[in-house]
Amino acid sequence: MEFTHDNNIPESKFDDDDILVFYPESLKEFQKIVANLEIYNVPILEPKNPYWKLNGICFEDCDHYKIIVSDLRIS
C-alpha cells in the first residue's frame, strides 16, 4: 500500500465510518505505533463507531481521513 498526497483539496465525500484499519501483529508493534503518534504529536481521536472506541486507536492522516490501529489481534 502506498499513501500519496498533493496540495489539492480532495473532492471525495467520506464520512466518519470510512476508515482504514491496521492490525499490528504484536503488542510491541502496537506500542511502537502509539509511541510514534505521541512523538509526532498526532492527536488521538474518538471514532464514531463505538466498536472502535473499545478495540483500537483512531487518528487522521494529512488529508483528514480516519485511520484505526486495532488492538484485537494482540496477545
PDB file of N, CA, C, O and CB in Angstrom:
ATOM      1  N   MET A   1       0.849  -1.159   0.000  1.00  0.00           N
ATOM      2  CA  MET A   1       0.000   0.000   0.000  1.00  0.00           C
ATOM      3  C   MET A   1       0.900   1.228   0.000  1.00  0.00           C
ATOM      4  O   MET A   1       1.952   1.241   0.639  1.00  0.00           O
ATOM      5  CB  MET A   1      -0.968  -0.006   1.215  1.00  0.00           C
ATOM      6  N   GLU A   2       0.488   2.229  -0.701  1.00  0.00           N
ATOM      7  CA  GLU A   2       1.239   3.474  -0.755  1.00  0.00           C
ATOM      8  C   GLU A   2       0.303   4.637  -0.448  1.00  0.00           C
ATOM      9  O   GLU A   2      -0.811   4.696  -0.971  1.00  0.00           O
ATOM     10  CB  GLU A   2       1.913   3.657  -2.140  1.00  0.00           C
ATOM     11  N   PHE A   3       0.746   5.548   0.386  1.00  0.00           N
ATOM     12  CA  PHE A   3      -0.011   6.757   0.681  1.00  0.00           C
ATOM     13  C   PHE A   3       0.609   7.900  -0.106  1.00  0.00           C
ATOM     14  O   PHE A   3       1.820   8.117  -0.060  1.00  0.00           O
ATOM     15  CB  PHE A   3      -0.025   7.067   2.214  1.00  0.00           C
ATOM     16  N   THR A   4      -0.217   8.611  -0.814  1.00  0.00           N
ATOM     17  CA  THR A   4       0.258   9.765  -1.573  1.00  0.00           C
ATOM     18  C   THR A   4      -0.577  10.979  -1.207  1.00  0.00           C
ATOM     19  O   THR A   4      -1.688  10.848  -0.692  1.00  0.00           O
ATOM     20  CB  THR A   4       0.196   9.496  -3.099  1.00  0.00           C
ATOM     21  N   HIS A   5      -0.045  12.148  -1.472  1.00  0.00           N
ATOM     22  CA  HIS A   5      -0.820  13.366  -1.263  1.00  0.00           C
ATOM     23  C   HIS A   5      -0.265  14.477  -2.132  1.00  0.00           C
ATOM     24  O   HIS A   5       0.871  14.404  -2.602  1.00  0.00           O
ATOM     25  CB  HIS A   5      -0.808  13.782   0.222  1.00  0.00           C
ATOM     26  N   ASP A   6      -1.057  15.486  -2.339  1.00  0.00           N
ATOM     27  CA  ASP A   6      -0.614  16.685  -3.033  1.00  0.00           C
ATOM     28  C   ASP A   6      -1.270  17.884  -2.375  1.00  0.00           C
ATOM     29  O   ASP A   6      -1.928  17.744  -1.344  1.00  0.00           O
ATOM     30  CB  ASP A   6      -0.951  16.622  -4.553  1.00  0.00           C
ATOM     31  N   ASN A   7      -1.104  19.029  -2.946  1.00  0.00           N
ATOM     32  CA  ASN A   7      -1.632  20.251  -2.327  1.00  0.00           C
ATOM     33  C   ASN A   7      -3.064  20.573  -2.736  1.00  0.00           C
ATOM     34  O   ASN A   7      -3.612  21.587  -2.304  1.00  0.00           O
ATOM     35  CB  ASN A   7      -0.752  21.413  -2.676  1.00  0.00           C
ATOM     36  N   ASN A   8      -3.672  19.734  -3.553  1.00  0.00           N
ATOM     37  CA  ASN A   8      -5.057  19.952  -3.958  1.00  0.00           C
ATOM     38  C   ASN A   8      -6.000  19.483  -2.860  1.00  0.00           C
ATOM     39  O   ASN A   8      -5.689  18.551  -2.119  1.00  0.00           O
ATOM     40  CB  ASN A   8      -5.361  19.219  -5.280  1.00  0.00           C
ATOM     41  N   ILE A   9      -7.142  20.127  -2.760  1.00  0.00           N
ATOM     42  CA  ILE A   9      -8.159  19.720  -1.799  1.00  0.00           C
ATOM     43  C   ILE A   9      -8.898  18.510  -2.358  1.00  0.00           C
ATOM     44  O   ILE A   9      -9.379  18.558  -3.491  1.00  0.00           O
ATOM     45  CB  ILE A   9      -9.147  20.888  -1.492  1.00  0.00           C
ATOM     46  N   PRO A  10      -9.001  17.418  -1.584  1.00  0.00           N
ATOM     47  CA  PRO A  10      -9.702  16.227  -2.082  1.00  0.00           C
ATOM     48  C   PRO A  10     -11.170  16.530  -2.381  1.00  0.00           C
ATOM     49  O   PRO A  10     -11.815  17.307  -1.677  1.00  0.00           O
ATOM     50  CB  PRO A  10      -9.601  15.082  -1.060  1.00  0.00           C
ATOM     51  N   GLU A  11     -11.683  15.902  -3.437  1.00  0.00           N
ATOM     52  CA  GLU A  11     -13.076  16.116  -3.824  1.00  0.00           C
ATOM     53  C   GLU A  11     -13.995  15.015  -3.315  1.00  0.00           C
ATOM     54  O   GLU A  11     -15.215  15.135  -3.426  1.00  0.00           O
ATOM     55  CB  GLU A  11     -13.186  16.212  -5.327  1.00  0.00           C
ATOM     56  N   SER A  12     -13.441  13.958  -2.766  1.00  0.00           N
ATOM     57  CA  SER A  12     -14.275  12.860  -2.288  1.00  0.00           C
ATOM     58  C   SER A  12     -15.045  13.271  -1.042  1.00  0.00           C
ATOM     59  O   SER A  12     -14.654  14.195  -0.329  1.00  0.00           O
ATOM     60  CB  SER A  12     -13.421  11.623  -1.999  1.00  0.00           C
ATOM     61  N   LYS A  13     -16.131  12.579  -0.794  1.00  0.00           N
ATOM     62  CA  LYS A  13     -17.022  12.909   0.323  1.00  0.00           C
ATOM     63  C   LYS A  13     -17.116  11.728   1.284  1.00  0.00           C
ATOM     64  O   LYS A  13     -18.136  11.041   1.334  1.00  0.00           O
ATOM     65  CB  LYS A  13     -18.431  13.297  -0.193  1.00  0.00           C
ATOM     66  N   PHE A  14     -16.068  11.500   2.032  1.00  0.00           N
ATOM     67  CA  PHE A  14     -16.073  10.420   3.011  1.00  0.00           C
ATOM     68  C   PHE A  14     -16.789  10.872   4.272  1.00  0.00           C
ATOM     69  O   PHE A  14     -16.886  12.065   4.561  1.00  0.00           O
ATOM     70  CB  PHE A  14     -14.637   9.967   3.337  1.00  0.00           C
ATOM     71  N   ASP A  15     -17.293   9.883   5.022  1.00  0.00           N
ATOM     72  CA  ASP A  15     -17.884  10.228   6.311  1.00  0.00           C
ATOM     73  C   ASP A  15     -17.069   9.565   7.426  1.00  0.00           C
ATOM     74  O   ASP A  15     -16.037   8.953   7.150  1.00  0.00           O
ATOM     75  CB  ASP A  15     -19.382   9.787   6.376  1.00  0.00           C
ATOM     76  N   ASP A  16     -17.507   9.676   8.650  1.00  0.00           N
ATOM     77  CA  ASP A  16     -16.743   9.206   9.802  1.00  0.00           C
ATOM     78  C   ASP A  16     -16.621   7.692   9.889  1.00  0.00           C
ATOM     79  O   ASP A  16     -15.825   7.190  10.683  1.00  0.00           O
ATOM     80  CB  ASP A  16     -17.367   9.713  11.050  1.00  0.00           C
ATOM     81  N   ASP A  17     -17.386   6.954   9.097  1.00  0.00           N
ATOM     82  CA  ASP A  17     -17.271   5.496   9.099  1.00  0.00           C
ATOM     83  C   ASP A  17     -16.383   4.980   7.974  1.00  0.00           C
ATOM     84  O   ASP A  17     -16.178   3.771   7.865  1.00  0.00           O
ATOM     85  CB  ASP A  17     -18.642   4.870   8.989  1.00  0.00           C
ATOM     86  N   ASP A  18     -15.858   5.852   7.145  1.00  0.00           N
ATOM     87  CA  ASP A  18     -14.922   5.450   6.095  1.00  0.00           C
ATOM     88  C   ASP A  18     -13.524   5.527   6.690  1.00  0.00           C
ATOM     89  O   ASP A  18     -12.938   6.604   6.802  1.00  0.00           O
ATOM     90  CB  ASP A  18     -15.053   6.360   4.808  1.00  0.00           C
ATOM     91  N   ILE A  19     -13.001   4.368   7.068  1.00  0.00           N
ATOM     92  CA  ILE A  19     -11.718   4.334   7.762  1.00  0.00           C
ATOM     93  C   ILE A  19     -10.841   3.222   7.200  1.00  0.00           C
ATOM     94  O   ILE A  19     -11.327   2.265   6.598  1.00  0.00           O
ATOM     95  CB  ILE A  19     -11.925   4.141   9.274  1.00  0.00           C
ATOM     96  N   LEU A  20      -9.560   3.371   7.408  1.00  0.00           N
ATOM     97  CA  LEU A  20      -8.589   2.347   7.081  1.00  0.00           C
ATOM     98  C   LEU A  20      -8.137   1.745   8.401  1.00  0.00           C
ATOM     99  O   LEU A  20      -7.766   2.474   9.321  1.00  0.00           O
ATOM    100  CB  LEU A  20      -7.380   2.924   6.252  1.00  0.00           C
ATOM    101  N   VAL A  21      -8.163   0.411   8.502  1.00  0.00           N
ATOM    102  CA  VAL A  21      -7.822  -0.262   9.758  1.00  0.00           C
ATOM    103  C   VAL A  21      -6.558  -1.092   9.565  1.00  0.00           C
ATOM    104  O   VAL A  21      -6.446  -1.865   8.614  1.00  0.00           O
ATOM    105  CB  VAL A  21      -8.995  -1.159  10.244  1.00  0.00           C
ATOM    106  N   PHE A  22      -5.614  -0.918  10.480  1.00  0.00           N
ATOM    107  CA  PHE A  22      -4.400  -1.725  10.503  1.00  0.00           C
ATOM    108  C   PHE A  22      -4.432  -2.630  11.729  1.00  0.00           C
ATOM    109  O   PHE A  22      -4.927  -2.243  12.788  1.00  0.00           O
ATOM    110  CB  PHE A  22      -3.130  -0.827  10.509  1.00  0.00           C
ATOM    111  N   TYR A  23      -3.899  -3.838  11.572  1.00  0.00           N
ATOM    112  CA  TYR A  23      -3.859  -4.826  12.646  1.00  0.00           C
ATOM    113  C   TYR A  23      -2.407  -5.190  12.948  1.00  0.00           C
ATOM    114  O   TYR A  23      -1.848  -6.059  12.279  1.00  0.00           O
ATOM    115  CB  TYR A  23      -4.674  -6.092  12.265  1.00  0.00           C
ATOM    116  N   PRO A  24      -1.783  -4.552  13.934  1.00  0.00           N
ATOM    117  CA  PRO A  24      -0.412  -4.921  14.296  1.00  0.00           C
ATOM    118  C   PRO A  24      -0.366  -6.381  14.741  1.00  0.00           C
ATOM    119  O   PRO A  24      -1.342  -6.916  15.267  1.00  0.00           O
ATOM    120  CB  PRO A  24       0.130  -3.997  15.417  1.00  0.00           C
ATOM    121  N   GLU A  25       0.782  -7.012  14.521  1.00  0.00           N
ATOM    122  CA  GLU A  25       0.917  -8.425  14.846  1.00  0.00           C
ATOM    123  C   GLU A  25       1.319  -8.685  16.289  1.00  0.00           C
ATOM    124  O   GLU A  25       1.245  -9.822  16.757  1.00  0.00           O
ATOM    125  CB  GLU A  25       1.916  -9.050  13.940  1.00  0.00           C
ATOM    126  N   SER A  26       1.742  -7.650  16.997  1.00  0.00           N
ATOM    127  CA  SER A  26       2.182  -7.872  18.377  1.00  0.00           C
ATOM    128  C   SER A  26       1.912  -6.637  19.223  1.00  0.00           C
ATOM    129  O   SER A  26       1.701  -5.541  18.704  1.00  0.00           O
ATOM    130  CB  SER A  26       3.680  -8.231  18.422  1.00  0.00           C
ATOM    131  N   LEU A  27       1.922  -6.836  20.525  1.00  0.00           N
ATOM    132  CA  LEU A  27       1.775  -5.719  21.447  1.00  0.00           C
ATOM    133  C   LEU A  27       2.928  -4.738  21.281  1.00  0.00           C
ATOM    134  O   LEU A  27       2.724  -3.526  21.349  1.00  0.00           O
ATOM    135  CB  LEU A  27       1.704  -6.221  22.896  1.00  0.00           C
ATOM    136  N   LYS A  28       4.132  -5.249  21.066  1.00  0.00           N
ATOM    137  CA  LYS A  28       5.306  -4.388  20.872  1.00  0.00           C
ATOM    138  C   LYS A  28       5.118  -3.474  19.658  1.00  0.00           C
ATOM    139  O   LYS A  28       5.429  -2.285  19.717  1.00  0.00           O
ATOM    140  CB  LYS A  28       6.580  -5.246  20.698  1.00  0.00           C
ATOM    141  N   GLU A  29       4.607  -4.035  18.557  1.00  0.00           N
ATOM    142  CA  GLU A  29       4.362  -3.245  17.352  1.00  0.00           C
ATOM    143  C   GLU A  29       3.281  -2.180  17.615  1.00  0.00           C
ATOM    144  O   GLU A  29       3.425  -1.031  17.200  1.00  0.00           O
ATOM    145  CB  GLU A  29       3.937  -4.169  16.180  1.00  0.00           C
ATOM    146  N   PHE A  30       2.219  -2.564  18.295  1.00  0.00           N
ATOM    147  CA  PHE A  30       1.150  -1.620  18.637  1.00  0.00           C
ATOM    148  C   PHE A  30       1.704  -0.481  19.490  1.00  0.00           C
ATOM    149  O   PHE A  30       1.419   0.689  19.233  1.00  0.00           O
ATOM    150  CB  PHE A  30       0.000  -2.341  19.384  1.00  0.00           C
ATOM    151  N   GLN A  31       2.494  -0.826  20.502  1.00  0.00           N
ATOM    152  CA  GLN A  31       3.063   0.196  21.384  1.00  0.00           C
ATOM    153  C   GLN A  31       4.009   1.122  20.637  1.00  0.00           C
ATOM    154  O   GLN A  31       4.071   2.313  20.941  1.00  0.00           O
ATOM    155  CB  GLN A  31       3.795  -0.457  22.545  1.00  0.00           C
ATOM    156  N   LYS A  32       4.747   0.599  19.667  1.00  0.00           N
ATOM    157  CA  LYS A  32       5.643   1.441  18.865  1.00  0.00           C
ATOM    158  C   LYS A  32       4.841   2.437  18.027  1.00  0.00           C
ATOM    159  O   LYS A  32       5.231   3.597  17.894  1.00  0.00           O
ATOM    160  CB  LYS A  32       6.532   0.570  17.949  1.00  0.00           C
ATOM    161  N   ILE A  33       3.729   1.985  17.468  1.00  0.00           N
ATOM    162  CA  ILE A  33       2.866   2.882  16.691  1.00  0.00           C
ATOM    163  C   ILE A  33       2.331   3.994  17.590  1.00  0.00           C
ATOM    164  O   ILE A  33       2.367   5.168  17.222  1.00  0.00           O
ATOM    165  CB  ILE A  33       1.692   2.096  16.043  1.00  0.00           C
ATOM    166  N   VAL A  34       1.840   3.624  18.756  1.00  0.00           N
ATOM    167  CA  VAL A  34       1.304   4.613  19.702  1.00  0.00           C
ATOM    168  C   VAL A  34       2.406   5.588  20.114  1.00  0.00           C
ATOM    169  O   VAL A  34       2.168   6.793  20.188  1.00  0.00           O
ATOM    170  CB  VAL A  34       0.703   3.911  20.955  1.00  0.00           C
ATOM    171  N   ALA A  35       3.605   5.080  20.381  1.00  0.00           N
ATOM    172  CA  ALA A  35       4.730   5.949  20.764  1.00  0.00           C
ATOM    173  C   ALA A  35       5.073   6.925  19.647  1.00  0.00           C
ATOM    174  O   ALA A  35       5.343   8.096  19.915  1.00  0.00           O
ATOM    175  CB  ALA A  35       5.966   5.105  21.119  1.00  0.00           C
ATOM    176  N   ASN A  36       5.068   6.466  18.406  1.00  0.00           N
ATOM    177  CA  ASN A  36       5.357   7.363  17.278  1.00  0.00           C
ATOM    178  C   ASN A  36       4.290   8.435  17.123  1.00  0.00           C
ATOM    179  O   ASN A  36       4.606   9.583  16.811  1.00  0.00           O
ATOM    180  CB  ASN A  36       5.474   6.567  15.984  1.00  0.00           C
ATOM    181  N   LEU A  37       3.033   8.073  17.338  1.00  0.00           N
ATOM    182  CA  LEU A  37       1.974   9.081  17.272  1.00  0.00           C
ATOM    183  C   LEU A  37       2.196  10.139  18.349  1.00  0.00           C
ATOM    184  O   LEU A  37       1.981  11.327  18.108  1.00  0.00           O
ATOM    185  CB  LEU A  37       0.578   8.426  17.437  1.00  0.00           C
ATOM    186  N   GLU A  38       2.622   9.716  19.522  1.00  0.00           N
ATOM    187  CA  GLU A  38       2.907  10.667  20.608  1.00  0.00           C
ATOM    188  C   GLU A  38       4.117  11.538  20.278  1.00  0.00           C
ATOM    189  O   GLU A  38       4.080  12.750  20.492  1.00  0.00           O
ATOM    190  CB  GLU A  38       3.149   9.915  21.930  1.00  0.00           C
ATOM    191  N   ILE A  39       5.187  10.937  19.759  1.00  0.00           N
ATOM    192  CA  ILE A  39       6.402  11.688  19.411  1.00  0.00           C
ATOM    193  C   ILE A  39       6.088  12.795  18.415  1.00  0.00           C
ATOM    194  O   ILE A  39       6.593  13.911  18.537  1.00  0.00           O
ATOM    195  CB  ILE A  39       7.474  10.746  18.830  1.00  0.00           C
ATOM    196  N   TYR A  40       5.252  12.482  17.430  1.00  0.00           N
ATOM    197  CA  TYR A  40       4.924  13.451  16.388  1.00  0.00           C
ATOM    198  C   TYR A  40       3.664  14.261  16.697  1.00  0.00           C
ATOM    199  O   TYR A  40       3.119  14.941  15.827  1.00  0.00           O
ATOM    200  CB  TYR A  40       4.754  12.740  15.073  1.00  0.00           C
ATOM    201  N   ASN A  41       3.215  14.178  17.938  1.00  0.00           N
ATOM    202  CA  ASN A  41       2.060  14.972  18.395  1.00  0.00           C
ATOM    203  C   ASN A  41       0.823  14.785  17.526  1.00  0.00           C
ATOM    204  O   ASN A  41       0.118  15.747  17.220  1.00  0.00           O
ATOM    205  CB  ASN A  41       2.427  16.440  18.427  1.00  0.00           C
ATOM    206  N   VAL A  42       0.565  13.549  17.134  1.00  0.00           N
ATOM    207  CA  VAL A  42      -0.633  13.235  16.350  1.00  0.00           C
ATOM    208  C   VAL A  42      -1.776  13.024  17.330  1.00  0.00           C
ATOM    209  O   VAL A  42      -1.714  12.123  18.166  1.00  0.00           O
ATOM    210  CB  VAL A  42      -0.418  11.963  15.437  1.00  0.00           C
ATOM    211  N   PRO A  43      -2.809  13.836  17.241  1.00  0.00           N
ATOM    212  CA  PRO A  43      -3.928  13.683  18.174  1.00  0.00           C
ATOM    213  C   PRO A  43      -4.666  12.351  17.984  1.00  0.00           C
ATOM    214  O   PRO A  43      -4.939  11.933  16.859  1.00  0.00           O
ATOM    215  CB  PRO A  43      -4.906  14.842  18.004  1.00  0.00           C
ATOM    216  N   ILE A  44      -4.978  11.707  19.091  1.00  0.00           N
ATOM    217  CA  ILE A  44      -5.820  10.512  19.072  1.00  0.00           C
ATOM    218  C   ILE A  44      -7.263  10.995  19.138  1.00  0.00           C
ATOM    219  O   ILE A  44      -7.625  11.804  19.993  1.00  0.00           O
ATOM    220  CB  ILE A  44      -5.477   9.523  20.268  1.00  0.00           C
ATOM    221  N   LEU A  45      -8.073  10.487  18.225  1.00  0.00           N
ATOM    222  CA  LEU A  45      -9.465  10.923  18.107  1.00  0.00           C
ATOM    223  C   LEU A  45     -10.412   9.861  18.650  1.00  0.00           C
ATOM    224  O   LEU A  45     -10.040   8.696  18.795  1.00  0.00           O
ATOM    225  CB  LEU A  45      -9.809  11.240  16.645  1.00  0.00           C
ATOM    226  N   GLU A  46     -11.614  10.269  18.940  1.00  0.00           N
ATOM    227  CA  GLU A  46     -12.654   9.331  19.326  1.00  0.00           C
ATOM    228  C   GLU A  46     -13.419   8.946  18.063  1.00  0.00           C
ATOM    229  O   GLU A  46     -14.044   9.802  17.437  1.00  0.00           O
ATOM    230  CB  GLU A  46     -13.608   9.944  20.411  1.00  0.00           C
ATOM    231  N   PRO A  47     -13.379   7.661  17.679  1.00  0.00           N
ATOM    232  CA  PRO A  47     -14.091   7.261  16.474  1.00  0.00           C
ATOM    233  C   PRO A  47     -15.600   7.311  16.665  1.00  0.00           C
ATOM    234  O   PRO A  47     -16.100   7.212  17.785  1.00  0.00           O
ATOM    235  CB  PRO A  47     -13.671   5.869  16.059  1.00  0.00           C
ATOM    236  N   LYS A  48     -16.311   7.463  15.568  1.00  0.00           N
ATOM    237  CA  LYS A  48     -17.777   7.496  15.602  1.00  0.00           C
ATOM    238  C   LYS A  48     -18.352   6.156  16.051  1.00  0.00           C
ATOM    239  O   LYS A  48     -19.301   6.108  16.833  1.00  0.00           O
ATOM    240  CB  LYS A  48     -18.334   7.868  14.224  1.00  0.00           C
ATOM    241  N   ASN A  49     -17.779   5.087  15.556  1.00  0.00           N
ATOM    242  CA  ASN A  49     -18.287   3.750  15.836  1.00  0.00           C
ATOM    243  C   ASN A  49     -17.823   3.282  17.217  1.00  0.00           C
ATOM    244  O   ASN A  49     -16.619   3.217  17.467  1.00  0.00           O
ATOM    245  CB  ASN A  49     -17.827   2.760  14.747  1.00  0.00           C
ATOM    246  N   PRO A  50     -18.760   2.955  18.123  1.00  0.00           N
ATOM    247  CA  PRO A  50     -18.386   2.525  19.475  1.00  0.00           C
ATOM    248  C   PRO A  50     -17.502   1.275  19.503  1.00  0.00           C
ATOM    249  O   PRO A  50     -16.726   1.083  20.439  1.00  0.00           O
ATOM    250  CB  PRO A  50     -19.630   2.266  20.278  1.00  0.00           C
ATOM    251  N   TYR A  51     -17.620   0.433  18.484  1.00  0.00           N
ATOM    252  CA  TYR A  51     -16.785  -0.761  18.406  1.00  0.00           C
ATOM    253  C   TYR A  51     -15.304  -0.378  18.435  1.00  0.00           C
ATOM    254  O   TYR A  51     -14.511  -1.000  19.141  1.00  0.00           O
ATOM    255  CB  TYR A  51     -17.109  -1.565  17.129  1.00  0.00           C
ATOM    256  N   TRP A  52     -14.936   0.652  17.663  1.00  0.00           N
ATOM    257  CA  TRP A  52     -13.527   1.050  17.589  1.00  0.00           C
ATOM    258  C   TRP A  52     -13.088   1.841  18.805  1.00  0.00           C
ATOM    259  O   TRP A  52     -11.890   1.957  19.066  1.00  0.00           O
ATOM    260  CB  TRP A  52     -13.280   1.865  16.341  1.00  0.00           C
ATOM    261  N   LYS A  53     -14.025   2.383  19.548  1.00  0.00           N
ATOM    262  CA  LYS A  53     -13.661   3.039  20.812  1.00  0.00           C
ATOM    263  C   LYS A  53     -13.065   2.030  21.782  1.00  0.00           C
ATOM    264  O   LYS A  53     -12.214   2.371  22.605  1.00  0.00           O
ATOM    265  CB  LYS A  53     -14.891   3.724  21.448  1.00  0.00           C
ATOM    266  N   LEU A  54     -13.523   0.776  21.675  1.00  0.00           N
ATOM    267  CA  LEU A  54     -13.063  -0.281  22.577  1.00  0.00           C
ATOM    268  C   LEU A  54     -11.923  -1.117  22.008  1.00  0.00           C
ATOM    269  O   LEU A  54     -11.218  -1.792  22.758  1.00  0.00           O
ATOM    270  CB  LEU A  54     -14.208  -1.181  22.918  1.00  0.00           C
ATOM    271  N   ASN A  55     -11.735  -1.078  20.699  1.00  0.00           N
ATOM    272  CA  ASN A  55     -10.827  -2.035  20.062  1.00  0.00           C
ATOM    273  C   ASN A  55      -9.709  -1.421  19.232  1.00  0.00           C
ATOM    274  O   ASN A  55      -9.177  -2.076  18.336  1.00  0.00           O
ATOM    275  CB  ASN A  55     -11.605  -2.935  19.200  1.00  0.00           C
ATOM    276  N   GLY A  56      -9.350  -0.192  19.509  1.00  0.00           N
ATOM    277  CA  GLY A  56      -8.251   0.404  18.766  1.00  0.00           C
ATOM    278  C   GLY A  56      -8.076   1.866  19.086  1.00  0.00           C
ATOM    279  O   GLY A  56      -8.740   2.418  19.964  1.00  0.00           O
ATOM    280  N   ILE A  57      -7.163   2.483  18.352  1.00  0.00           N
ATOM    281  CA  ILE A  57      -6.964   3.932  18.464  1.00  0.00           C
ATOM    282  C   ILE A  57      -7.217   4.545  17.091  1.00  0.00           C
ATOM    283  O   ILE A  57      -7.006   3.898  16.066  1.00  0.00           O
ATOM    284  CB  ILE A  57      -5.516   4.281  18.985  1.00  0.00           C
ATOM    285  N   CYS A  58      -7.662   5.774  17.080  1.00  0.00           N
ATOM    286  CA  CYS A  58      -8.045   6.451  15.851  1.00  0.00           C
ATOM    287  C   CYS A  58      -7.274   7.764  15.728  1.00  0.00           C
ATOM    288  O   CYS A  58      -7.082   8.483  16.709  1.00  0.00           O
ATOM    289  CB  CYS A  58      -9.572   6.706  15.817  1.00  0.00           C
ATOM    290  N   PHE A  59      -6.839   8.057  14.513  1.00  0.00           N
ATOM    291  CA  PHE A  59      -6.224   9.352  14.221  1.00  0.00           C
ATOM    292  C   PHE A  59      -6.505   9.696  12.768  1.00  0.00           C
ATOM    293  O   PHE A  59      -7.045   8.876  12.026  1.00  0.00           O
ATOM    294  CB  PHE A  59      -4.684   9.332  14.505  1.00  0.00           C
ATOM    295  N   GLU A  60      -6.141  10.906  12.362  1.00  0.00           N
ATOM    296  CA  GLU A  60      -6.359  11.348  10.983  1.00  0.00           C
ATOM    297  C   GLU A  60      -5.036  11.450  10.247  1.00  0.00           C
ATOM    298  O   GLU A  60      -4.004  11.767  10.838  1.00  0.00           O
ATOM    299  CB  GLU A  60      -7.090  12.700  10.953  1.00  0.00           C
ATOM    300  N   ASP A  61      -5.078  11.175   8.934  1.00  0.00           N
ATOM    301  CA  ASP A  61      -3.902  11.408   8.110  1.00  0.00           C
ATOM    302  C   ASP A  61      -3.873  12.875   7.678  1.00  0.00           C
ATOM    303  O   ASP A  61      -4.730  13.662   8.081  1.00  0.00           O
ATOM    304  CB  ASP A  61      -3.895  10.465   6.874  1.00  0.00           C
ATOM    305  N   CYS A  62      -2.897  13.234   6.867  1.00  0.00           N
ATOM    306  CA  CYS A  62      -2.740  14.641   6.471  1.00  0.00           C
ATOM    307  C   CYS A  62      -3.896  15.165   5.628  1.00  0.00           C
ATOM    308  O   CYS A  62      -4.057  16.379   5.501  1.00  0.00           O
ATOM    309  CB  CYS A  62      -1.455  14.813   5.707  1.00  0.00           C
ATOM    310  N   ASP A  63      -4.702  14.280   5.049  1.00  0.00           N
ATOM    311  CA  ASP A  63      -5.880  14.684   4.275  1.00  0.00           C
ATOM    312  C   ASP A  63      -7.160  14.590   5.085  1.00  0.00           C
ATOM    313  O   ASP A  63      -8.255  14.739   4.543  1.00  0.00           O
ATOM    314  CB  ASP A  63      -6.006  13.830   3.032  1.00  0.00           C
ATOM    315  N   HIS A  64      -7.026  14.345   6.374  1.00  0.00           N
ATOM    316  CA  HIS A  64      -8.143  14.272   7.321  1.00  0.00           C
ATOM    317  C   HIS A  64      -9.007  13.019   7.157  1.00  0.00           C
ATOM    318  O   HIS A  64     -10.190  13.025   7.495  1.00  0.00           O
ATOM    319  CB  HIS A  64      -9.008  15.492   7.169  1.00  0.00           C
ATOM    320  N   TYR A  65      -8.408  11.951   6.637  1.00  0.00           N
ATOM    321  CA  TYR A  65      -9.098  10.670   6.595  1.00  0.00           C
ATOM    322  C   TYR A  65      -8.745   9.898   7.863  1.00  0.00           C
ATOM    323  O   TYR A  65      -7.629  10.003   8.372  1.00  0.00           O
ATOM    324  CB  TYR A  65      -8.716   9.859   5.312  1.00  0.00           C
ATOM    325  N   LYS A  66      -9.687   9.135   8.359  1.00  0.00           N
ATOM    326  CA  LYS A  66      -9.506   8.418   9.620  1.00  0.00           C
ATOM    327  C   LYS A  66      -8.732   7.112   9.419  1.00  0.00           C
ATOM    328  O   LYS A  66      -8.915   6.403   8.429  1.00  0.00           O
ATOM    329  CB  LYS A  66     -10.866   8.126  10.260  1.00  0.00           C
ATOM    330  N   ILE A  67      -7.874   6.823  10.379  1.00  0.00           N
ATOM    331  CA  ILE A  67      -7.108   5.580  10.418  1.00  0.00           C
ATOM    332  C   ILE A  67      -7.280   4.975  11.805  1.00  0.00           C
ATOM    333  O   ILE A  67      -7.197   5.674  12.815  1.00  0.00           O
ATOM    334  CB  ILE A  67      -5.589   5.824  10.085  1.00  0.00           C
ATOM    335  N   ILE A  68      -7.518   3.682  11.840  1.00  0.00           N
ATOM    336  CA  ILE A  68      -7.622   2.940  13.100  1.00  0.00           C
ATOM    337  C   ILE A  68      -6.441   1.981  13.182  1.00  0.00           C
ATOM    338  O   ILE A  68      -6.106   1.313  12.204  1.00  0.00           O
ATOM    339  CB  ILE A  68      -8.989   2.165  13.203  1.00  0.00           C
ATOM    340  N   VAL A  69      -5.819   1.917  14.337  1.00  0.00           N
ATOM    341  CA  VAL A  69      -4.842   0.866  14.629  1.00  0.00           C
ATOM    342  C   VAL A  69      -5.517  -0.006  15.672  1.00  0.00           C
ATOM    343  O   VAL A  69      -5.748   0.417  16.805  1.00  0.00           O
ATOM    344  CB  VAL A  69      -3.432   1.448  15.141  1.00  0.00           C
ATOM    345  N   SER A  70      -5.827  -1.230  15.268  1.00  0.00           N
ATOM    346  CA  SER A  70      -6.595  -2.139  16.122  1.00  0.00           C
ATOM    347  C   SER A  70      -5.681  -2.860  17.102  1.00  0.00           C
ATOM    348  O   SER A  70      -4.523  -3.152  16.800  1.00  0.00           O
ATOM    349  CB  SER A  70      -7.365  -3.158  15.271  1.00  0.00           C
ATOM    350  N   ASP A  71      -6.228  -3.142  18.282  1.00  0.00           N
ATOM    351  CA  ASP A  71      -5.509  -3.965  19.238  1.00  0.00           C
ATOM    352  C   ASP A  71      -6.167  -5.334  19.398  1.00  0.00           C
ATOM    353  O   ASP A  71      -5.936  -6.017  20.396  1.00  0.00           O
ATOM    354  CB  ASP A  71      -5.430  -3.259  20.583  1.00  0.00           C
ATOM    355  N   LEU A  72      -6.979  -5.739  18.432  1.00  0.00           N
ATOM    356  CA  LEU A  72      -7.722  -7.004  18.527  1.00  0.00           C
ATOM    357  C   LEU A  72      -6.852  -8.247  18.441  1.00  0.00           C
ATOM    358  O   LEU A  72      -7.116  -9.224  19.141  1.00  0.00           O
ATOM    359  CB  LEU A  72      -8.746  -7.060  17.449  1.00  0.00           C
ATOM    360  N   ARG A  73      -5.848  -8.237  17.621  1.00  0.00           N
ATOM    361  CA  ARG A  73      -5.042  -9.433  17.404  1.00  0.00           C
ATOM    362  C   ARG A  73      -3.826  -9.509  18.321  1.00  0.00           C
ATOM    363  O   ARG A  73      -2.992 -10.403  18.178  1.00  0.00           O
ATOM    364  CB  ARG A  73      -4.592  -9.486  15.973  1.00  0.00           C
ATOM    365  N   ILE A  74      -3.728  -8.599  19.235  1.00  0.00           N
ATOM    366  CA  ILE A  74      -2.569  -8.555  20.116  1.00  0.00           C
ATOM    367  C   ILE A  74      -2.773  -9.536  21.255  1.00  0.00           C
ATOM    368  O   ILE A  74      -3.817  -9.556  21.906  1.00  0.00           O
ATOM    369  CB  ILE A  74      -2.332  -7.126  20.657  1.00  0.00           C
ATOM    370  N   SER A  75      -1.756 -10.344  21.479  1.00  0.00           N
ATOM    371  CA  SER A  75      -1.865 -11.295  22.594  1.00  0.00           C
ATOM    372  C   SER A  75      -0.836 -10.996  23.661  1.00  0.00           C
ATOM    373  O   SER A  75      -0.777 -11.693  24.675  1.00  0.00           O
ATOM    374  CB  SER A  75      -1.696 -12.733  22.099  1.00  0.00           C
TER     375      SER A  75
END
